[in-house]
């Protein structure tokens, strides 16, 4: 064989091997580049999540400190007023009445801010439980319609104060017996109603209804409020996310209320969805299994503080800081 041809064939083979090696290197580089890009995206996402978490807890600490300051100031003022009243025996009846009214106002401020702190701490506790898998359900058989009626009636004073028409379609509901964790169901409803009251302008309406269909129980909370923008609806139940409708944090909240609502609903093996249009109101629809538990499982004691609707309402509707004077 011609030596030239042998050399040429060797060169061709070597070139082919080098080309294949180069292609393999390029593929590896491209794969490494894609992996590096994916890692960078994951890192950026983790950093953003961590930044939101830090911002959330910083705001939460501030919100926990502010009510404490108000409570302490109110207590100090009451103490001063009491000492002055005890030392001054020449006060007239009219002045004494004014002083009593002043104290009652400050006591109301204390209670309001205590309820606010209770809501914040309850949410933090439930948030911690949800992240560690310790949220538990205590289902009992209850009359859903009676429970919803009681909750709506307890919220009426807040709706009337804002000139809202809040109603529960009791006749359409009838009597629905279903297994629920009453405390968590109460928290679900109060959170949804609190948001509806916050974001519905005076003169608007809020309607609560319940019905059964295809082996499921449906609960609806519908309002004529500001609505939620379409680009925010997918993330409305996400942790640390807010609707973005209000720049004021006091009105907007911290983005954990609806997250916990969804968690509580899912604990019941249920679903929650939103129907909303900006400036046309919102409707939250919950569907749960129409099931009951064994009769041996009794409802919690009515004296259980965790089930006192009045206190729970005060806690959920304690948004904003009540100040002393």
C-alpha positions in Angstrom: 0.0 0.0 0.0 1.1 3.5 -0.8 2.7 5.1 2.3 1.1 8.4 1.4 -2.3 6.9 1.5 -1.6 5.2 4.8 -0.6 8.6 6.3 -3.6 10.3 4.8 -5.9 7.6 6.1 -4.3 8.1 9.6 -4.8 11.8 9.4 -8.5 11.4 8.4 -9.1 8.9 11.3 -7.3 11.3 13.7 -9.3 14.2 12.5 -12.6 12.2 12.9 -11.5 11.2 16.4 -10.7 14.8 17.3 -14.0 16.0 15.8 -15.9 13.4 17.8 -14.0 14.5 20.9 -14.7 18.1 20.2 -18.4 17.4 19.8 -18.4 15.5 23.0 -16.7 18.4 24.8 -19.2 20.8 23.3 -22.1 18.7 24.4 -20.6 18.5 27.9 -20.1 22.2 28.0 -23.6 22.8 26.9 -25.0 20.4 29.5 -22.8 22.1 32.1 -24.0 25.5 31.0 -27.7 24.4 31.2 -27.1 22.8 34.7 -25.3 26.0 35.8 -28.2 28.1 34.5 -30.7 25.9 36.3 -28.7 26.1 39.5 -28.5 29.9 39.2 -32.3 30.1 38.7 -32.9 27.9 41.8 -30.4 30.0 43.8 -32.1 33.2 42.7 -35.5 31.8 43.6 -34.2 30.6 47.0 -32.7 34.1 47.6 -35.9 35.8 46.7 -37.9 33.5 49.0 -35.5 34.1 51.8 -35.7 37.8 51.3 -39.5 37.6 51.4 -39.3 35.5 54.6 -36.9 38.0 56.2 -39.1 40.9 55.3 -42.1 39.0 56.5 -40.7 38.3 60.0 -39.3 41.8 60.3 -42.7 43.2 59.7 -44.2 40.6 62.0 -41.9 41.6 64.8 -42.8 45.2 64.4 -46.5 44.3 64.4 -46.1 42.3 67.6 -44.2 45.2 69.3 -46.6 47.9 68.4 -49.7 46.4 70.2 -47.5 45.8 73.2 -46.5 49.5 73.3 -50.2 50.5 73.0 -51.2 48.1 75.8 -48.4 49.2 78.1 -49.3 52.9 77.5 -52.9 52.2 78.2 -52.2 50.4 81.4 -49.9 53.2 82.6 -52.5 55.9 81.9 -55.2 53.9 83.7 -52.9 53.6 86.7 -52.2 57.3 86.7 -55.9 58.1 86.4 -56.8 55.7 89.2 -54.2 57.3 91.6 -55.4 60.8 90.8 -59.1 59.8 91.4 -58.1 58.2 94.8 -56.1 61.2 95.9 -58.6 63.8 94.8 -61.8 63.5 96.8 -63.2 66.8 95.6 -64.0 65.5 92.1 -67.6 66.2 90.9 -69.8 63.4 89.8 -69.6 64.7 86.2 -65.9 64.7 86.2 -65.9 61.2 87.7 -68.1 60.0 84.9 -65.7 61.5 82.3 -62.8 59.8 84.0 -64.6 56.5 84.0 -65.4 56.8 80.3 -61.8 57.7 79.6 -60.7 54.5 81.4 -63.2 52.4 79.5 -61.8 53.7 76.3 -58.3 52.7 77.2 -59.4 49.3 78.5 -61.1 48.8 75.1 -57.8 49.7 73.4 -56.0 47.1 75.6 -58.6 44.4 74.6 -58.4 45.3 70.9 -54.6 45.1 70.8 -54.6 41.9 72.8 -57.0 40.4 70.2 -54.7 41.6 67.4 -51.7 40.0 69.1 -53.7 36.8 69.6 -54.4 36.7 65.8 -50.7 37.2 64.9 -49.5 34.6 67.4 -52.2 32.1 66.3 -51.2 32.6 62.7 -47.5 32.1 63.5 -48.2 29.0 65.5 -50.4 27.5 62.7 -47.8 28.5 60.1 -45.1 26.7 62.1 -47.3 23.6 62.4 -48.1 23.6 58.7 -44.4 23.8 57.8 -43.5 20.9 60.1 -46.5 18.7 59.4 -48.1 19.1 62.8 -51.5 20.6 61.8 -54.1 18.1 63.0 -57.9 17.9 62.4 -60.5 17.3 65.1 -63.6 16.5 63.1 -67.0 16.3 64.7 -70.5 16.0 63.3 -72.2 19.5 63.2 -75.0 21.4 61.6 -73.1 23.4 59.1 -76.0 25.8 58.4 -76.3 26.6 62.2 -72.6 27.1 62.5 -72.4 29.5 59.5 -75.5 31.4 60.7 -73.8 31.9 64.1 -70.6 33.1 62.5 -72.4 35.5 60.2 -74.5 36.9 63.1 -71.3 37.5 65.1 -69.7 39.5 62.2 -72.9 41.6 61.7 -71.8 44.5 64.0 -68.6 45.0 61.9 -70.5 44.9 58.6 -73.1 47.4 59.9 -70.4 49.7 61.2 -69.1 49.8 57.6 -72.6 50.0 56.1 -72.4 46.7 54.4 -75.3 44.3 53.8 -74.1 41.0 55.2 -76.5 38.1 54.8 -76.6 34.3 55.1 -79.0 32.4 52.9 -80.3 30.3 55.7 -83.5 29.1 54.0 -81.6 27.8 51.0 -79.1 26.0 53.3 -81.7 24.0 55.3 -79.9 21.5 57.5 -76.5 20.0 56.5 -74.8 17.6 58.9 -71.2 17.2 58.0 -67.9 16.3 59.8 -65.8 19.4 60.4 -63.1 20.7 62.7 -65.3 23.5 64.1 -62.4 25.7 65.3 -60.7 25.5 61.9 -63.9 26.0 60.0 -64.6 29.1 62.2 -61.1 30.4 61.4 -61.7 29.8 57.6 -65.0 31.6 57.6 -63.8 34.5 59.8 -60.7 35.1 57.6 -62.8 35.1 54.4 -65.4 37.4 56.0 -62.8 39.7 57.4 -61.2 40.1 53.9 -64.7 40.7 52.4 -65.4 43.4 55.0 -62.0 45.1 54.5 -62.2 45.2 50.7 -65.8 46.1 50.2 -66.8 49.7 50.1 -69.7 51.1 52.2 -73.0 50.3 50.6 -71.7 47.0 49.2 -72.9 43.5 50.1 -71.5 40.1 51.3 -73.4 36.9 50.9 -72.7 33.6 52.5 -74.4 30.4 51.3 -74.0 26.6 51.5 -75.5 23.6 49.6 -74.8 20.0 48.7 -74.2 18.4 45.3 -72.7 15.2 44.1 -71.5 14.0 47.5 -69.8 17.3 48.3 -70.7 20.3 50.5 -70.2 23.7 49.0 -69.7 27.0 51.0 -69.6 30.3 49.2 -68.5 33.8 50.4 -69.3 36.4 47.8 -68.8 40.1 48.0 -69.1 43.2 45.8 -65.7 44.6 46.8 -62.6 45.7 44.9 -62.0 42.2 43.4 -58.5 40.7 42.7 -56.5 41.3 39.5 -56.3 38.4 37.2 -52.5 38.3 37.4 -52.6 38.0 41.2 -55.2 35.3 41.4 -52.8 32.3 40.9 -50.7 33.4 43.9 -53.4 34.6 46.3 -53.1 31.5 48.4 -49.2 31.5 48.4 -47.3 32.1 51.6 -46.0 35.7 52.1 -47.9 36.9 49.1 -50.4 39.7 49.1 -53.0 40.7 46.6 -51.3 44.0 45.9 -54.6 45.9 46.0 -53.6 48.1 48.9 -50.1 49.7 49.5 -51.0 50.1 53.2 -49.7 47.0 55.0 -52.2 47.5 57.8 -55.0 46.9 55.4 -53.2 44.5 53.1 -52.1 42.0 55.8 -49.1 39.7 55.7 -50.0 37.1 53.2 -50.5 34.2 55.6 -54.3 34.3 56.2 -55.4 32.8 52.9 -52.4 30.4 53.0 -53.7 29.0 56.2 -57.3 29.0 54.9 -56.2 26.8 52.1 -54.2 24.5 54.5 -57.3 24.1 56.7 -59.5 23.4 53.8 -57.1 20.8 52.4 -56.9 19.1 55.9 -60.7 18.5 55.4 -59.8 16.9 52.0 -61.4 19.9 50.4 -60.7 22.5 47.8 -61.0 26.3 47.6 -61.2 28.4 44.5 -61.6 32.0 43.6 -63.8 33.7 41.1 -63.0 37.4 40.8 -62.8 40.4 38.5 -61.2 43.7 39.4 -63.7 46.2 40.7 -66.5 43.6 40.4 -66.1 41.6 43.6 -64.9 38.2 44.6 -66.3 34.8 45.4 -64.5 32.1 47.4 -66.0 28.7 46.9 -65.1 25.8 49.3 -66.0 22.2 48.6 -65.7 19.5 51.2 -66.7 15.8 51.4 -70.3 15.4 52.5 -69.2 12.9 55.2 -69.8 12.3 58.9 -67.7 10.6 61.6 -68.8 7.9 64.0 -71.3 9.0 66.6 -68.8 8.2 69.4 -66.8 11.2 68.4 -68.4 14.0 70.4 -68.3 17.7 69.7 -65.9 19.7 71.8 -67.2 21.3 75.0 -69.1 24.5 74.3 -67.1 26.1 77.1 -63.9 25.5 75.3 -62.3 28.9 74.7 -61.0 27.8 71.3 -64.6 27.6 70.1 -66.0 30.9 71.4 -67.1 32.6 68.3 -67.3 36.1 69.9 -63.7 36.0 70.9 -62.6 34.6 67.6 -64.4 37.4 65.7 -62.8 40.0 67.9 -59.4 38.4 67.1 -59.9 38.2 63.3 -61.5 41.6 63.0 -58.8 43.3 65.1 -56.9 44.8 62.1 -55.3 48.1 62.7 -54.1 49.6 66.0 -56.6 51.0 68.4 -54.8 53.9 70.1 -55.1 55.4 73.6 -55.8 58.9 74.6 
